[in-house]
Amino acid sequence: MRTDLVSEPGDATRPNEDFAGVGLPASGQGGCVIVLDGVTPPSGGTGCLHSVPWFTARLGGALTELTVSGRDLTLPEILARAIRRTADAHADTCDLSHPRTPQATVVLTRWSAAEVEYLVLSDSALLVQGPDGAVTPVLDDRLARLPRAALATDALVDANLRNKEGGFFTAAADPAVAARAVTGALPRREVRALAALTDGATRWTETFREGDWTALFDVVAKDGARSLVERVRELEGADREERAFLGRSKTHDDATVVFAEL
C-alpha cells in the first residue's frame, strides 16, 4: 500500500483546524483513512472553552483508535462512539447544546481483504478510483443544495439549517448525527486507490473549476498531494483581491489531502 498525506493551514499565523490520519492494523489486513475539517466559528461565543483544533484532535484520535480496533463496529457506530467520547471529555465545562459548539466534517474509510467501507458527513469529499481508472466521488451534498438566500448570515444558518432536518449535518456533540452520514461499501477488487480531501483542497474543482473529479484525482495520484494544494494556493492568491468565485469566505482555507493506493 502507498499513501501520501498533506495538511496545510490556510493562515500560517493560525492553527490548522483539519485532522488527517492513516491507520494500519497490526494484522496487516487492510487499513483506514480519516479526514476531518474543523468548522471555523464566527466571532462571538461558542459555548465552549476549547478550540476547534482541540476538538478535531480528540475526535480524530477516537476515530483512529476505534476504526483500527473495532472491526466488529460499523462506520456509523464508530462515528457515534467517537462523538460521544469527545463530548464526554468536555460536557462538564462547556455548553454542548450551543449551535457553534466545536464541530467538523468527516471522511472515514476502512478496507479489509474483502471490502472497502466509507462514510462521508458534510462537505469534505472521498474520491474512489476503480481498476479501470474511473473515479467516483462520494459526496454529502446537502449543504451545496441549499439556496444561497438561506445561507446569507451565520444567524440564519445556525437557527434553521445547522444540524437540523432539511439543512445539513456535522459531527458536533450529538452521536445521533452519525446516522445522517452518506455510507456504503464496495468489493475490495473494485477499488484501486482513493483520496480523501477537505473543501480547502477540493476548491480546485468545486470553486475554481480547473478540472473535474477525475482530473483532480490524477493530479494527486501522479504529481502528489502537495502539488494539488500548491495549485489551489496559486489560484487563491491570483483571486485574493476580487474573490471573483462564489463561496469563498476566506482567501485561503486549511487544505488536507490523503491519498491511498490499496
C-alpha positions as CSV (number, residue, x, y, z in Angstrom):
1,M,0.0,0.0,0.0
2,R,1.2,3.5,-0.8
3,T,0.0,6.6,1.0
4,D,0.6,10.4,0.5
5,L,-0.7,12.9,3.1
6,V,-0.5,16.7,3.2
7,S,-2.3,19.0,5.6
8,E,-1.6,22.7,5.4
9,P,-3.2,25.6,7.3
10,G,-4.8,28.4,5.3
11,D,-3.1,31.0,7.5
12,A,0.4,30.4,9.0
13,T,-0.5,32.5,12.0
14,R,-3.5,30.3,12.9
15,P,-3.6,26.7,13.9
16,N,-4.7,24.1,11.3
17,E,-8.2,23.0,12.2
18,D,-8.1,19.9,9.9
19,F,-7.2,16.4,11.1
20,A,-5.8,13.6,8.9
21,G,-4.8,10.0,9.8
22,V,-3.9,6.7,8.2
23,G,-4.3,3.5,10.3
24,L,-2.8,0.1,9.5
25,P,-3.9,-2.7,11.8
26,A,-1.2,-5.0,13.2
27,S,-2.8,-7.9,11.3
28,G,-1.7,-6.3,8.1
29,Q,-5.1,-6.9,6.6
30,G,-6.5,-3.6,5.4
31,G,-6.3,-0.1,6.8
32,C,-8.2,3.2,7.2
33,V,-8.1,6.8,6.3
34,I,-9.7,9.6,8.4
35,V,-10.0,13.3,7.4
36,L,-11.8,15.9,9.5
37,D,-12.3,19.6,8.6
38,G,-12.9,21.6,11.7
39,V,-15.6,24.2,11.3
40,T,-14.3,27.7,12.0
41,P,-16.9,29.6,14.1
42,P,-17.8,33.2,13.5
43,S,-16.7,35.8,16.0
44,G,-18.6,35.5,19.2
45,G,-19.2,32.8,21.7
46,T,-19.4,29.0,21.0
47,G,-20.4,27.9,24.5
48,C,-17.1,26.0,24.7
49,L,-13.8,26.6,26.5
50,H,-11.9,24.7,23.8
51,S,-10.6,25.4,20.4
52,V,-11.6,23.7,17.1
53,P,-8.1,22.0,16.9
54,W,-8.7,20.6,20.4
55,F,-12.0,19.1,19.2
56,T,-10.7,17.7,15.9
57,A,-7.6,16.2,17.6
58,R,-9.8,14.3,20.1
59,L,-12.5,13.3,17.6
60,G,-9.8,12.2,15.1
61,G,-7.9,10.3,17.7
62,A,-11.0,8.5,18.8
63,L,-12.0,7.6,15.3
64,T,-8.5,6.3,14.5
65,E,-8.5,4.0,17.6
66,L,-12.0,2.8,17.1
67,T,-11.6,2.2,13.3
68,V,-8.4,0.2,13.7
69,S,-9.5,-1.9,16.7
70,G,-13.3,-2.1,16.3
71,R,-13.6,-4.4,13.3
72,D,-17.0,-5.5,14.6
73,L,-18.4,-2.0,14.6
74,T,-20.0,-0.3,11.5
75,L,-18.6,3.1,10.5
76,P,-21.7,4.9,11.8
77,E,-21.3,3.1,15.1
78,I,-17.7,4.2,15.2
79,L,-18.5,7.8,14.5
80,A,-21.3,7.8,17.1
81,R,-19.0,6.4,19.7
82,A,-16.2,8.8,18.9
83,I,-18.6,11.8,19.1
84,R,-19.8,10.5,22.5
85,R,-16.3,10.0,23.8
86,T,-15.3,13.5,22.7
87,A,-18.4,15.1,24.1
88,D,-17.9,13.4,27.4
89,A,-14.4,15.0,27.6
90,H,-15.9,18.5,27.9
91,A,-19.5,18.1,28.9
92,D,-18.9,19.2,32.4
93,T,-17.3,22.5,31.4
94,C,-19.0,23.5,28.1
95,D,-22.4,24.1,26.7
96,L,-22.6,21.4,24.1
97,S,-26.1,22.5,23.0
98,H,-24.7,25.7,21.5
99,P,-25.1,25.6,17.7
100,R,-21.5,26.5,17.3
101,T,-20.1,24.0,19.8
102,P,-16.9,22.7,18.1
103,Q,-17.7,20.5,15.1
104,A,-16.2,19.0,12.0
105,T,-16.9,17.4,8.6
106,V,-15.9,13.8,8.3
107,V,-14.5,11.4,5.8
108,L,-13.9,7.9,7.1
109,T,-13.0,4.9,5.1
110,R,-11.9,1.4,6.1
111,W,-10.8,-1.6,4.0
112,S,-10.2,-5.3,4.5
113,A,-9.2,-8.1,2.2
114,A,-12.9,-8.3,1.1
115,E,-14.3,-4.8,1.0
116,V,-13.9,-1.0,1.3
117,E,-16.4,0.8,3.6
118,Y,-16.9,4.6,3.5
119,L,-18.7,7.3,5.4
120,V,-18.9,11.0,4.4
121,L,-20.6,13.7,6.5
122,S,-20.9,17.3,5.2
123,D,-18.7,18.9,2.6
124,S,-15.4,17.0,2.6
125,A,-15.0,14.6,-0.2
126,L,-14.0,11.0,-0.9
127,L,-12.8,10.0,-4.4
128,V,-12.7,6.3,-5.3
129,Q,-10.7,5.0,-8.3
130,G,-11.7,1.7,-9.8
131,P,-9.4,-0.8,-11.5
132,D,-10.3,0.7,-14.9
133,G,-9.2,4.2,-13.8
134,A,-12.7,5.6,-13.5
135,V,-13.1,8.0,-10.5
136,T,-16.3,8.1,-8.5
137,P,-16.9,11.0,-6.0
138,V,-18.7,10.1,-2.7
139,L,-20.2,13.4,-1.5
140,D,-22.7,14.6,1.1
141,D,-24.1,17.5,-1.0
142,R,-26.9,18.7,1.3
143,L,-25.1,21.9,2.1
144,A,-24.4,22.6,-1.6
145,R,-28.1,22.1,-2.5
146,L,-29.3,24.7,-0.1
147,P,-30.4,28.0,-1.6
148,R,-27.9,30.8,-1.2
149,A,-30.5,33.0,0.4
150,A,-30.8,30.5,3.3
151,L,-27.1,30.8,3.9
152,A,-27.0,34.6,3.9
153,T,-26.0,35.0,7.5
154,D,-24.5,32.9,10.2
155,A,-27.5,33.5,12.4
156,L,-29.9,32.1,9.7
157,V,-27.7,29.0,9.2
158,D,-27.4,28.3,12.9
159,A,-31.1,28.9,13.6
160,N,-32.6,26.9,10.7
161,L,-30.0,24.6,9.0
162,R,-27.0,23.6,11.1
163,N,-27.6,20.0,12.3
164,K,-31.3,20.3,11.5
165,E,-33.7,18.4,9.3
166,G,-33.8,20.0,5.9
167,G,-30.4,21.5,6.4
168,F,-27.0,19.8,6.8
169,F,-25.2,17.9,9.5
170,T,-21.7,17.9,11.0
171,A,-20.0,15.9,13.8
172,A,-20.5,18.0,16.9
173,A,-21.8,16.7,20.2
174,D,-24.8,14.6,19.3
175,P,-23.9,10.9,18.4
176,A,-27.2,10.6,16.5
177,V,-25.8,12.6,13.7
178,A,-23.8,9.5,12.6
179,A,-27.0,8.1,11.1
180,R,-27.2,11.1,8.8
181,A,-23.9,10.3,7.0
182,V,-23.5,9.1,3.5
183,T,-22.3,5.5,3.8
184,G,-21.7,2.4,1.7
185,A,-19.3,-0.4,0.8
186,L,-17.6,-1.7,-2.3
187,P,-15.9,-5.0,-3.0
188,R,-12.1,-4.6,-2.5
189,R,-11.4,-5.7,-6.0
190,E,-13.4,-2.7,-7.4
191,V,-11.1,-0.2,-5.7
192,R,-7.6,0.6,-6.9
193,A,-7.0,3.8,-4.9
194,L,-8.8,6.6,-3.0
195,A,-8.4,10.2,-1.9
196,A,-10.0,12.0,1.0
197,L,-10.0,15.8,0.8
198,T,-11.2,18.7,2.9
199,D,-13.0,21.5,1.0
200,G,-9.9,23.7,1.1
201,A,-8.4,21.2,-1.3
202,T,-11.5,20.5,-3.4
203,R,-11.6,24.2,-4.3
204,W,-9.5,23.2,-7.4
205,T,-12.6,21.5,-8.8
206,E,-15.6,22.9,-6.8
207,T,-14.7,26.6,-6.7
208,F,-12.1,27.4,-9.4
209,R,-13.4,24.8,-12.0
210,E,-9.8,23.8,-13.1
211,G,-10.9,20.2,-13.8
212,D,-13.4,17.6,-12.9
213,W,-13.0,15.0,-10.1
214,T,-11.1,12.7,-12.3
215,A,-8.6,15.4,-13.2
216,L,-8.2,16.3,-9.6
217,F,-7.6,12.7,-8.7
218,D,-5.0,12.4,-11.5
219,V,-3.1,15.5,-10.1
220,V,-2.9,13.8,-6.7
221,A,-2.0,10.3,-7.9
222,K,0.6,11.5,-10.5
223,D,2.1,14.7,-9.0
224,G,1.4,14.2,-5.3
225,A,-1.0,15.6,-2.7
226,R,1.3,18.7,-2.2
227,S,1.0,19.6,-5.8
228,L,-2.7,19.9,-5.6
229,V,-2.5,22.1,-2.5
230,E,0.1,24.3,-4.2
231,R,-2.1,24.7,-7.3
232,V,-5.0,25.7,-5.1
233,R,-2.8,28.3,-3.3
234,E,-1.8,29.8,-6.6
235,L,-5.4,30.2,-7.7
236,E,-6.4,31.7,-4.3
237,G,-3.5,34.1,-4.5
238,A,-4.4,35.3,-8.0
239,D,-8.0,35.9,-6.9
240,R,-7.1,37.4,-3.5
241,E,-8.5,40.9,-4.1
242,E,-11.6,40.3,-6.0
243,R,-12.7,36.9,-4.7
244,A,-14.5,36.5,-8.0
245,F,-15.6,33.0,-7.3
246,L,-18.6,32.5,-5.1
247,G,-18.5,30.6,-1.9
248,R,-15.1,31.9,-0.6
249,S,-15.5,33.3,2.8
250,K,-11.7,33.0,3.3
251,T,-8.9,33.8,0.8
252,H,-7.1,30.6,2.0
253,D,-8.6,27.7,3.8
254,D,-6.9,24.8,5.6
255,A,-6.3,22.1,2.9
256,T,-5.9,18.4,3.6
257,V,-5.4,15.6,1.1
258,V,-4.8,11.9,1.9
259,F,-4.2,9.5,-1.0
260,A,-4.1,5.7,-0.5
261,E,-3.2,3.2,-3.2
262,L,-4.7,-0.1,-2.0
